[in-house]
């Protein structure tokens, strides 16, 4: 009875399979491809019926690879790869150094240094300038951050310093000239005053009255030069003196028994409105200094 039942069930299953076909699996599916698109570097699409997908610039692998091997291009097409062999290996046995790098030769362990190298901008402070000679920087110099300074060349290394008046070009200067005619007065150790140069004047060199003119601008008197047509009779003869406000200043020179002198060392400061004068002082009672002409610069 049981055998007959089993046989009946088997016959029914065979009949159903023959009618319905195999049962689809759970991961399968069915459908129709209607369009295949491609993007660079793959070409050939879109394909809606039949076609070929290609990649002219894609590298073609060697087909097999070995651990720690390199791939290399083969042929001339620029895309086909082949096995390039094992990655090179080795052991460093010695490291040498040349100036300015120091620390070599290292054969085991060691430290490489460069004492004169500027490693990075971070090692420089604000307003610093790198200086050196040859191919190496030797040091840095810094400007003050509180005063206006400029970089000046010196006999050694360049240096920052404040800008002085003497560093600036001369923009304007007064050339002042004074004179008198004839022989200086005959009283010993007496100052005789000159007047501003004017061809219309003919002041004799015998006036002891203080004569001063007004300085029109603030300036510094300097570079006093004097000449005479005849020399004095003593070493102290023909002393040329610049006065300021009626008082003798440090800007002075003495012709003595010669006919010229100059003072390029001393200076005298004037404000606009200050007065100045030029005097020639005798060195003996019967002095012979004659026709003095005096010039100086005020700038």
Buried (B, 14 or more C-beta within 10 A) or exposed (E): EEEEEEEEEEEEEEEEEEEEEEEEEEEEEEEEEEEEEBEEEBEEBEBEEEEEEEBEEEEBEBEEEEEEBEBEBBEEEEEBBBBEEEEEEEEEEEEEBEEBBEEEEBEEEEEEEBEBEBEEEEEEEEEBEEBEEEEEBEEBBEBEEEEEBEEEEEEEEEBBBEEEEEEEEEEEEBEBBBBBBBBBBEBBEBBBBBBBEEEEEEBEBBBEEEBBEEBEEEBBBBBBBBBBEBBBBBEBBBBBBBBBEEEBBEBBBBBBBBBEBBBEEBBBEBEEEBBBBBBBBBBBEEBBBBBBBBBBBBB
